[in-house]
Amino acid sequence: MAVSEIPARPGDPTARPARAPRRPRGEGQWALGYREPLNPNERSKKDDNPLNVRERIENIYAHGGFASIDPADLRGRFRWWGLYTQRKAGIDGGRTAVLEPHELEDEYFMLRVRVDGGQLDLAQLRTIAEISREFARDTADITDRQNIQYHWIRVEDMPEIWRRLEAVGLQTTEACGDCPRIVLGSPVAGVAADERIDATPAIDEIVRRYVGDREYSNLPRKFKSSISWLVDTPYQANDIAFLGVDHPEHGPGFDVWVGGGLSTNPMLAQRLGVWVPLNEVPDVWVGVVGIFRDYGYRRLRHRARLKFLVADWGVAKFREVLEKEYLGRTLLDGPAPDLPERPVDHIGVHAQRDGRNYVGATPVVGRVSGTQLAQLADVVEAHGSGRISLTPYQKLLVLDVPPERTDSLVTALRGIGLEAHPSSWRRGTMACTGIEYCKLAIVETKARGEELVTRLEQRLRDFDADISIHINGCPNACARTQVADIGLKGQLVTGPDGQQVEGYQVHLGGGLGMAEGQTAGFGRKLRGLKTTADELPEYVERLARRYLDGRTENESFANWVIRADEELLR
């Protein structure tokens, strides 16, 4: 018996009454009555809906400039409109966790433009390019969330930028923040030869109904979605994903996955085991968002993603709550989706179902420019196409290309730095923003990625295998480091002279279930396996050569890593 539970002796004046049982500490779950904000982020959202900040940007901050911005808006609510302050130039990675936010940030912004589903027409592409050249110093990266990301944006220019984007049907609404982020979609939705259902109508309906809806603009943390018939998005890394599947009785529909997310506590999404027809996708989607809003953990930011709730509840309880409390009906059980023979990234020339072609091309680690995108628009138009699409792998596709003009298009793309027949290194390498602009980063990523690709193309030009390399500037895994063949997490390491230098912790053999025979997982993280940034090309080359020497017939890099002796991986 605990001391507090020992009963007082009758007549004992020194005895203290037993304490009442302590109420378990709440996790800030609204549905359980915990409505009071439990951290500064939650307080900020309760004080003022973040969507309201646009009016202040347009009417106050755009006229008063950076110095006029309220800090609570600057470092919080601005995100709901796609805006983050960018890192001040010249601050090294060792000071990232030491300096205060106002010391790290420059008076310029990163701006994300939503491209839900990834598809752009020529007017939208030209507008993106025009804004880049006029307002963003020619920056315009393709992210692995199908966004376009600008840098060097001034708050004074935001009203005009919004006017131009919205005039062609684009927006930055909830591109960041604790809200529904961009909805990933297949970059070949509506044209793929083996697609049974085009999911675009569901994506469009979700965006129309719920992006900017104040009922769902205050979630515990960000909420990431993917909806695609094909297995061509990283579905297991999303809070919710809909993947195409044929039901034996009801025909084509979607399999539902919930609770994925990487960052510092990676978890893979789990199947709910339900089959959902296309027209019910928006209702199921918003039901899951509602569960996250109402039951998600709001006390600690690092536990505020949906994946933690799914892990604690399990999928059976999650499905029960979704059906009983949010949909009011039972969902149909459904089969697991079939996976393709090989992973799909759409790079190269492929036939559409209408007889035309699409061409997938890659920049290096997603880095493009407004000038390059303007050139792309001219090339696309000259070859009889009217649209492109972005992929969740920092690549782009030109759709609707007449067969007789395809070869000419491939040549023209190469002329502007976009390669439709890339090396495996260029094809498989991604990088996050890194220390150049990101306040959370510790090391450089984009330039290191470009250097790495160039070196490997020179030294291993005829490499005949696919190895994915994902480079991240910090532990937050924006580049999905844990699910790459070679994942590189930026950190400071000890160099040859004993000094702290930029480097990476190495993850090996991770991956998602994107094809038959692939087992999703986070690979091997060997104790002390790190490389300096300068030694990175040599390390990857050495590792690749060892794989070539030691692999069995048709053995993937990930499978080789699982069985390789540890010394071969160092």
C-alpha positions as CSV (number, residue, x, y, z in Angstrom):
1,M,0.0,0.0,0.0
2,A,1.3,3.4,-0.9
3,V,2.0,5.9,1.9
4,S,-0.7,8.2,0.8
5,E,-3.2,5.3,1.0
6,I,-2.5,4.4,4.7
7,P,-5.7,5.2,6.7
8,A,-5.5,7.6,9.6
9,R,-5.7,6.0,13.0
10,P,-8.7,7.2,15.0
11,G,-7.8,10.1,17.3
12,D,-4.3,10.6,15.8
13,P,-4.0,14.4,15.4
14,T,-0.8,14.1,13.2
15,A,-2.4,11.8,10.7
16,R,-3.0,13.3,7.2
17,P,-6.1,12.3,5.2
18,A,-5.5,10.1,2.1
19,R,-5.0,12.0,-1.1
20,A,-7.6,11.6,-3.8
21,P,-6.2,9.5,-6.8
22,R,-4.3,11.7,-9.2
23,R,-6.1,12.3,-12.5
24,P,-4.0,11.1,-15.4
25,R,-2.3,13.9,-17.2
26,G,-4.2,14.8,-20.3
27,E,-2.7,14.9,-23.8
28,G,-4.7,17.9,-24.9
29,Q,-7.3,15.8,-26.7
30,W,-10.3,18.0,-27.4
31,A,-12.7,15.0,-27.5
32,L,-11.8,14.1,-23.9
33,G,-12.4,17.6,-22.6
34,Y,-8.9,19.0,-22.7
35,R,-9.6,22.3,-24.4
36,E,-7.2,24.6,-22.6
37,P,-4.0,25.1,-24.6
38,L,-1.0,23.2,-23.2
39,N,1.8,24.8,-25.1
40,P,2.5,28.2,-26.8
41,N,1.6,26.9,-30.2
42,E,-1.8,25.8,-29.1
43,R,-2.3,29.1,-27.3
44,S,-1.4,31.1,-30.4
45,K,-4.0,29.1,-32.5
46,K,-6.7,29.7,-29.9
47,D,-6.0,33.4,-29.6
48,D,-6.5,33.9,-33.3
49,N,-7.3,31.6,-36.1
50,P,-4.1,31.6,-38.2
51,L,-6.1,32.0,-41.5
52,N,-6.9,35.6,-40.2
53,V,-3.3,36.6,-40.7
54,R,-3.7,37.1,-44.4
55,E,-5.7,40.3,-43.9
56,R,-3.0,41.7,-41.7
57,I,-0.3,40.8,-44.3
58,E,-2.3,42.6,-47.0
59,N,-3.4,45.6,-44.9
60,I,-0.6,46.2,-42.4
61,Y,2.6,44.2,-42.9
62,A,2.9,44.7,-46.7
63,H,2.9,48.4,-46.1
64,G,4.9,48.5,-42.9
65,G,7.5,46.0,-44.0
66,F,9.3,43.2,-42.0
67,A,9.8,45.3,-38.9
68,S,6.0,45.8,-38.5
69,I,5.2,42.1,-38.2
70,D,3.9,40.8,-34.9
71,P,6.3,37.9,-33.7
72,A,3.3,35.7,-33.0
73,D,2.3,36.1,-36.7
74,L,5.8,35.9,-38.0
75,R,6.9,32.6,-36.4
76,G,3.5,31.0,-36.3
77,R,0.4,32.1,-38.2
78,F,2.3,33.1,-41.4
79,R,2.8,29.4,-42.0
80,W,-0.9,28.9,-42.8
81,W,-0.3,31.0,-45.9
82,G,2.9,29.1,-47.0
83,L,5.4,31.5,-45.4
84,Y,8.5,30.8,-43.3
85,T,11.3,33.2,-42.5
86,Q,14.4,31.9,-44.2
87,R,17.9,31.5,-42.6
88,K,20.2,34.5,-42.5
89,A,23.2,33.9,-44.7
90,G,26.5,33.1,-43.0
91,I,25.2,31.3,-39.9
92,D,27.0,28.0,-39.6
93,G,25.3,24.7,-38.6
94,G,26.9,24.7,-35.2
95,R,24.8,27.7,-34.2
96,T,21.4,26.3,-35.4
97,A,20.3,25.1,-32.0
98,V,22.0,27.9,-30.0
99,L,20.6,31.1,-31.5
100,E,17.2,32.5,-30.8
101,P,14.7,32.6,-33.7
102,H,15.2,36.3,-34.3
103,E,18.9,35.8,-34.6
104,L,18.6,33.0,-37.1
105,E,16.0,34.5,-39.4
106,D,16.5,36.8,-42.3
107,E,14.0,39.5,-43.4
108,Y,13.0,37.3,-46.3
109,F,10.6,34.4,-46.6
110,M,10.4,31.0,-48.1
111,L,7.0,30.6,-49.9
112,R,5.4,27.3,-50.8
113,V,2.8,27.1,-53.6
114,R,0.3,24.3,-53.5
115,V,0.1,22.1,-56.6
116,D,-2.4,19.5,-55.3
117,G,-2.2,16.4,-57.5
118,G,0.9,17.9,-59.1
119,Q,-0.5,19.1,-62.4
120,L,0.1,22.5,-63.9
121,D,-1.2,24.0,-67.2
122,L,1.0,26.4,-69.2
123,A,-0.6,29.6,-67.8
124,Q,0.2,28.3,-64.2
125,L,3.7,27.3,-65.2
126,R,4.4,30.7,-66.7
127,T,3.0,32.5,-63.7
128,I,5.2,30.5,-61.4
129,A,8.2,31.3,-63.5
130,E,7.3,35.0,-63.7
131,I,6.9,35.3,-59.9
132,S,10.3,33.5,-59.4
133,R,12.2,35.9,-61.6
134,E,10.4,39.1,-60.4
135,F,10.1,38.4,-56.7
136,A,12.2,35.4,-55.7
137,R,15.7,36.0,-57.2
138,D,15.0,33.3,-59.8
139,T,14.5,30.5,-57.2
140,A,11.8,27.8,-57.6
141,D,12.7,24.4,-56.2
142,I,10.5,21.4,-56.8
143,T,9.8,19.7,-53.5
144,D,9.1,16.1,-52.7
145,R,5.6,17.1,-51.8
146,Q,4.8,18.4,-55.3
147,N,5.1,22.0,-54.1
148,I,7.0,24.8,-55.7
149,Q,9.2,26.5,-53.2
150,Y,10.4,30.1,-53.5
151,H,13.0,32.0,-51.5
152,W,13.9,35.6,-51.0
153,I,10.3,36.7,-50.8
154,R,9.5,40.1,-49.2
155,V,6.3,40.6,-47.2
156,E,5.7,43.8,-49.2
157,D,5.2,41.7,-52.4
158,M,2.8,39.1,-51.0
159,P,-0.5,40.8,-52.1
160,E,0.7,40.9,-55.7
161,I,2.1,37.4,-55.6
162,W,-1.3,36.1,-54.3
163,R,-3.1,38.1,-56.9
164,R,-1.1,36.5,-59.7
165,L,-1.2,33.0,-58.4
166,E,-5.0,33.0,-57.7
167,A,-5.7,34.5,-61.1
168,V,-4.5,31.2,-62.6
169,G,-6.1,28.9,-60.0
170,L,-3.1,28.4,-57.7
171,Q,-2.8,29.2,-53.9
172,T,-0.6,29.1,-50.9
173,T,-3.4,28.5,-48.4
174,E,-2.4,26.0,-45.8
175,A,0.8,25.1,-47.6
176,C,2.4,25.0,-44.2
177,G,1.1,25.0,-40.6
178,D,-1.0,22.7,-38.4
179,C,-3.5,22.0,-41.1
180,P,-4.2,19.8,-44.2
181,R,-1.1,20.3,-46.4
182,I,-1.0,19.6,-50.1
183,V,-2.7,16.4,-51.3
184,L,-0.3,14.3,-53.3
185,G,-1.6,12.7,-56.4
186,S,-0.3,10.6,-59.4
187,P,1.5,12.9,-61.8
188,V,-0.1,10.8,-64.6
189,A,-3.6,10.8,-63.3
190,G,-6.1,10.7,-66.1
191,V,-3.5,9.6,-68.8
192,A,-1.8,6.5,-67.5
193,A,-2.4,3.4,-69.6
194,D,-3.0,1.1,-66.5
195,E,-5.0,3.4,-64.4
196,R,-8.5,2.2,-63.6
197,I,-9.7,5.4,-61.7
198,D,-8.5,9.0,-62.1
199,A,-8.4,10.2,-58.5
200,T,-8.2,13.9,-59.5
201,P,-12.0,14.6,-58.9
202,A,-11.5,13.5,-55.2
203,I,-8.4,15.6,-54.8
204,D,-10.2,18.6,-56.3
205,E,-13.3,18.1,-54.1
206,I,-11.2,17.9,-50.9
207,V,-9.3,21.1,-51.8
208,R,-12.5,22.9,-52.7
209,R,-14.4,21.9,-49.6
210,Y,-11.7,21.8,-46.9
211,V,-8.6,23.8,-47.7
212,G,-9.1,27.1,-45.9
213,D,-12.1,25.7,-43.9
214,R,-11.8,27.0,-40.3
215,E,-13.3,23.8,-39.0
216,Y,-10.0,22.0,-39.9
217,S,-7.5,24.8,-39.8
218,N,-6.4,24.1,-36.2
219,L,-5.0,20.5,-36.1
220,P,-2.5,19.3,-33.5
221,R,0.2,19.3,-36.2
222,K,0.5,19.1,-40.0
223,F,-1.6,16.5,-41.9
224,K,-0.2,14.9,-45.1
225,S,-2.4,13.1,-47.7
226,S,-1.9,11.1,-50.8
227,I,-4.6,9.9,-53.3
228,S,-3.5,7.8,-56.3
229,W,-4.7,4.8,-58.2
230,L,-1.1,3.9,-59.1
231,V,1.7,3.1,-56.6
232,D,3.6,6.2,-57.6
233,T,3.5,8.3,-54.4
234,P,5.2,7.5,-51.0
235,Y,1.9,6.4,-49.6
236,Q,3.2,4.8,-46.4
237,A,4.8,8.1,-45.3
238,N,1.6,10.0,-45.1
239,D,-1.0,10.6,-42.4
240,I,-3.6,9.2,-44.8
241,A,-3.3,7.6,-48.2
242,F,-5.8,6.2,-50.7
243,L,-4.3,3.6,-53.0
244,G,-6.1,2.0,-56.0
245,V,-7.5,-1.5,-55.6
246,D,-10.0,-3.8,-57.3
247,H,-12.7,-5.2,-55.0
248,P,-13.9,-8.7,-56.2
249,E,-17.5,-7.6,-55.9
250,H,-17.6,-3.8,-56.1
251,G,-14.9,-3.1,-58.7
252,P,-12.3,-0.4,-58.6
253,G,-11.9,1.8,-55.5
254,F,-9.4,2.7,-52.9
255,D,-7.5,1.0,-50.1
256,V,-7.0,3.3,-47.0
257,W,-3.8,3.7,-45.0
258,V,-3.4,5.8,-41.9
259,G,-0.7,6.9,-39.5
260,G,2.5,7.3,-41.6
261,G,5.1,9.9,-41.0
262,L,8.9,10.0,-40.7
263,S,10.9,12.8,-38.9
264,T,12.6,11.8,-35.7
265,N,10.1,9.0,-34.8
266,P,9.4,7.3,-38.1
267,M,6.4,5.1,-38.5
268,L,4.8,3.6,-41.6
269,A,1.1,3.9,-42.4
270,Q,-1.1,1.0,-41.6
271,R,-4.0,-0.5,-43.7
272,L,-7.4,0.1,-42.3
273,G,-8.6,-2.9,-44.3
274,V,-11.5,-1.0,-46.0
275,W,-12.6,-0.4,-49.6
276,V,-13.8,3.1,-50.5
277,P,-15.4,4.1,-53.8
278,L,-14.1,7.3,-55.5
279,N,-17.2,9.4,-54.5
280,E,-16.7,8.6,-50.8
281,V,-13.0,9.5,-50.7
282,P,-13.6,13.1,-49.5
283,D,-16.0,11.9,-46.7
284,V,-13.5,9.3,-45.4
285,W,-10.7,11.8,-45.7
286,V,-12.4,14.5,-43.6
287,G,-13.5,11.8,-41.1
288,V,-9.9,10.9,-40.5
289,V,-9.0,14.6,-40.3
290,G,-11.7,15.0,-37.7
291,I,-10.4,12.2,-35.6
292,F,-7.0,13.9,-35.7
293,R,-8.4,17.3,-34.8
294,D,-10.5,15.9,-31.9
295,Y,-8.4,13.0,-30.5
296,G,-4.9,14.1,-31.6
297,Y,-2.3,14.8,-28.9
298,R,-1.8,18.5,-28.3
299,R,0.3,18.6,-25.2
300,L,3.7,17.8,-26.6
301,R,4.6,19.0,-30.1
302,H,6.8,16.0,-30.8
303,R,3.9,13.6,-30.2
304,A,1.3,15.6,-32.0
305,R,1.2,13.7,-35.3
306,L,-1.6,11.3,-36.2
307,K,0.9,8.4,-36.2
308,F,1.2,8.4,-32.4
309,L,-2.6,8.1,-32.0
310,V,-2.8,5.3,-34.5
311,A,0.1,3.5,-32.8
312,D,-1.6,3.8,-29.4
313,W,-5.1,2.9,-30.6
314,G,-4.4,0.3,-33.2
315,V,-6.2,0.2,-36.6
316,A,-9.2,-1.7,-35.2
317,K,-10.1,1.0,-32.7
318,F,-9.3,3.7,-35.2
319,R,-11.6,2.2,-37.8
320,E,-14.4,1.8,-35.2
321,V,-14.2,5.5,-34.1
322,L,-14.1,6.6,-37.8
323,E,-17.2,4.6,-38.6
324,K,-19.3,5.2,-35.5
325,E,-18.4,8.8,-34.6
326,Y,-17.5,10.5,-37.9
327,L,-19.2,8.6,-40.8
328,G,-22.2,7.0,-39.2
329,R,-21.8,3.9,-41.3
330,T,-19.8,0.8,-41.6
331,L,-17.1,0.7,-44.3
332,L,-16.8,-2.3,-46.6
333,D,-13.9,-4.6,-46.0
334,G,-11.4,-4.6,-48.9
335,P,-8.4,-6.4,-50.3
336,A,-4.8,-5.2,-50.2
337,P,-3.6,-3.5,-53.4
338,D,-1.5,-5.2,-56.0
339,L,2.0,-3.8,-56.3
340,P,3.8,-3.3,-59.7
341,E,6.8,-5.5,-60.6
342,R,9.1,-2.5,-60.3
343,P,8.9,0.8,-58.6
344,V,7.4,3.5,-60.7
345,D,8.9,7.0,-61.1
346,H,7.7,7.9,-64.7
347,I,11.1,9.1,-65.8
348,G,11.7,8.6,-69.6
349,V,9.2,8.2,-72.4
350,H,5.9,6.4,-71.8
351,A,2.8,5.8,-73.8
352,Q,-0.5,7.4,-72.6
353,R,-3.8,5.6,-73.0
354,D,-4.8,8.0,-75.7
355,G,-1.9,7.3,-78.0
356,R,0.2,10.3,-77.0
357,N,3.3,10.1,-74.8
358,Y,4.4,11.6,-71.6
359,V,8.0,12.3,-70.9
360,G,9.5,12.3,-67.4
361,A,12.6,14.4,-66.8
362,T,14.8,15.2,-63.9
363,P,16.6,18.3,-62.7
364,V,19.4,17.7,-60.1
365,V,18.0,17.3,-56.5
366,G,14.9,19.3,-57.4
367,R,16.7,22.6,-58.0
368,V,15.2,24.6,-60.8
369,S,14.8,28.3,-61.5
370,G,12.2,30.7,-62.8
371,T,14.2,31.2,-66.0
372,Q,14.4,27.4,-66.5
373,L,10.7,27.0,-65.9
374,A,9.9,29.8,-68.4
375,Q,12.1,28.0,-70.9
376,L,10.3,24.8,-70.1
377,A,6.9,26.4,-70.9
378,D,8.2,27.5,-74.3
379,V,9.6,24.0,-75.0
380,V,6.4,22.3,-73.9
381,E,4.2,24.6,-76.0
382,A,6.4,24.3,-79.1
383,H,6.0,20.5,-78.9
384,G,2.2,20.5,-78.8
385,S,1.6,20.0,-75.1
386,G,-0.3,22.2,-72.7
387,R,0.6,20.9,-69.3
388,I,3.3,19.4,-67.0
389,S,3.1,17.6,-63.7
390,L,5.4,17.5,-60.7
391,T,6.3,14.3,-58.9
392,P,6.8,13.5,-55.2
393,Y,10.5,12.8,-56.1
394,Q,11.5,16.3,-57.2
395,K,11.0,15.4,-60.9
396,L,8.6,16.7,-63.6
397,L,6.7,15.3,-66.5
398,V,5.5,16.7,-69.8
399,L,2.1,15.3,-70.7
400,D,0.2,14.9,-73.9
401,V,3.2,14.8,-76.3
402,P,2.5,13.7,-79.9
403,P,4.6,10.6,-80.7
404,E,6.3,12.2,-83.7
405,R,7.6,15.1,-81.5
406,T,8.8,13.1,-78.6
407,D,12.4,12.8,-79.6
408,S,12.7,16.5,-80.3
409,L,11.2,17.2,-76.9
410,V,13.7,15.0,-75.1
411,T,16.5,16.9,-76.9
412,A,15.0,20.3,-76.1
413,L,14.6,19.3,-72.4
414,R,18.3,18.3,-72.2
415,G,19.1,21.7,-73.7
416,I,17.6,23.5,-70.6
417,G,19.1,21.1,-68.0
418,L,16.2,18.6,-67.7
419,E,17.2,15.0,-68.5
420,A,14.7,12.4,-69.7
421,H,17.4,9.7,-69.8
422,P,19.3,10.4,-66.6
423,S,22.0,8.4,-64.9
424,S,20.8,6.2,-62.0
425,W,22.5,8.7,-59.7
426,R,20.7,11.8,-61.0
427,R,17.4,9.8,-61.1
428,G,17.7,8.5,-57.5
429,T,19.1,11.5,-55.6
430,M,16.9,13.9,-53.6
431,A,17.8,16.7,-51.2
432,C,15.9,18.9,-48.8
433,T,16.4,22.7,-48.7
434,G,19.4,22.5,-46.3
435,I,21.4,25.2,-44.6
436,E,21.3,27.6,-47.5
437,Y,17.8,28.7,-46.5
438,C,16.4,26.5,-43.7
439,K,16.6,27.7,-40.1
440,L,16.5,24.1,-38.8
441,A,19.3,22.8,-41.0
442,I,22.8,21.9,-39.8
443,V,24.5,21.2,-43.1
444,E,24.3,22.0,-46.8
445,T,22.3,19.6,-49.0
446,K,21.4,20.9,-52.5
447,A,25.0,21.8,-53.5
448,R,26.3,18.6,-51.9
449,G,23.8,16.6,-53.8
450,E,24.8,18.2,-57.1
451,E,28.5,17.6,-56.3
452,L,27.7,13.9,-55.4
453,V,25.8,13.3,-58.6
454,T,28.5,14.8,-60.7
455,R,31.2,12.8,-59.1
456,L,29.3,9.5,-59.3
457,E,28.4,10.1,-62.9
458,Q,32.1,10.5,-63.7
459,R,33.3,7.6,-61.7
460,L,30.4,5.1,-62.1
461,R,29.0,6.1,-65.4
462,D,27.9,2.6,-66.4
463,F,26.4,1.7,-63.1
464,D,23.5,-0.7,-63.8
465,A,21.5,-0.6,-60.6
466,D,19.1,1.7,-58.9
467,I,20.2,3.2,-55.6
468,S,18.2,6.0,-54.0
469,I,20.1,8.7,-52.1
470,H,18.2,11.1,-49.9
471,I,20.1,14.0,-48.3
472,N,18.6,15.9,-45.3
473,G,20.1,18.9,-43.5
474,C,18.8,17.9,-40.1
475,P,17.0,15.0,-38.3
476,N,13.5,16.0,-39.5
477,A,13.6,13.8,-42.7
478,C,11.9,16.2,-45.1
479,A,13.8,14.3,-47.8
480,R,12.5,10.9,-46.4
481,T,16.0,9.7,-45.4
482,Q,14.9,6.6,-43.5
483,V,13.2,5.1,-46.5
484,A,16.1,5.5,-49.0
485,D,18.7,3.0,-50.0
486,I,21.3,5.5,-48.7
487,G,19.8,8.0,-46.3
488,L,22.0,10.9,-45.1
489,K,21.0,12.8,-42.0
490,G,22.9,16.1,-41.6
491,Q,24.9,16.7,-38.5
492,L,28.3,18.0,-37.4
493,V,30.9,15.3,-37.2
494,T,34.6,15.1,-36.3
495,G,36.9,15.7,-39.3
496,P,40.4,14.3,-40.0
497,D,42.0,17.1,-38.0
498,G,39.7,16.7,-35.0
499,Q,37.6,19.7,-35.8
500,Q,33.8,19.7,-36.2
501,V,32.8,19.8,-39.8
502,E,29.6,19.2,-41.9
503,G,28.7,15.6,-42.3
504,Y,26.0,13.0,-42.3
505,Q,24.8,10.0,-40.2
506,V,24.2,7.2,-42.6
507,H,21.1,5.0,-42.9
508,L,21.3,2.1,-45.3
509,G,18.7,-0.1,-47.0
510,G,15.5,1.6,-46.1
511,G,12.5,1.7,-48.4
512,L,8.7,1.7,-48.9
513,G,6.5,-1.1,-50.3
514,M,6.5,0.3,-53.8
515,A,6.8,-3.0,-55.8
516,E,6.4,-6.8,-55.5
517,G,8.9,-8.3,-53.1
518,Q,9.8,-5.0,-51.4
519,T,9.5,-5.0,-47.6
520,A,8.9,-1.5,-46.2
521,G,11.3,-0.6,-43.4
522,F,13.9,1.8,-42.1
523,G,17.0,-0.2,-43.0
524,R,20.2,-0.4,-40.9
525,K,21.6,2.4,-38.8
526,L,25.0,1.2,-37.8
527,R,26.5,2.5,-34.6
528,G,28.9,5.4,-35.4
529,L,28.4,5.1,-39.2
530,K,29.0,8.7,-40.3
531,T,30.8,10.5,-43.1
532,T,32.1,14.1,-43.5
533,A,30.5,16.0,-46.3
534,D,33.9,16.1,-48.2
535,E,34.3,12.4,-47.9
536,L,30.7,11.6,-49.0
537,P,31.4,11.0,-52.7
538,E,34.2,8.6,-51.9
539,Y,32.1,6.8,-49.4
540,V,29.1,6.3,-51.7
541,E,31.4,5.2,-54.5
542,R,33.1,2.7,-52.3
543,L,29.8,1.3,-51.1
544,A,28.4,1.1,-54.6
545,R,31.4,-0.9,-55.8
546,R,31.1,-3.3,-52.9
547,Y,27.5,-3.9,-53.7
548,L,28.3,-4.6,-57.4
549,D,31.0,-7.1,-56.3
550,G,28.9,-8.8,-53.7
551,R,25.4,-8.9,-55.0
552,T,23.6,-12.0,-56.2
553,E,21.7,-12.1,-59.5
554,N,18.9,-9.4,-59.5
555,E,19.6,-8.6,-55.8
556,S,18.6,-5.1,-54.8
557,F,20.8,-2.8,-52.8
558,A,18.5,-2.9,-49.8
559,N,18.5,-6.7,-49.7
560,W,22.3,-6.8,-50.1
561,V,22.6,-4.3,-47.2
562,I,20.5,-6.6,-44.9
563,R,22.9,-9.5,-45.3
564,A,26.2,-7.7,-45.8
565,D,28.9,-7.8,-43.1
566,E,29.1,-4.6,-41.2
567,E,32.6,-3.8,-42.3
568,L,31.5,-3.8,-45.9
569,L,29.1,-1.0,-45.2
570,R,31.6,1.4,-43.6
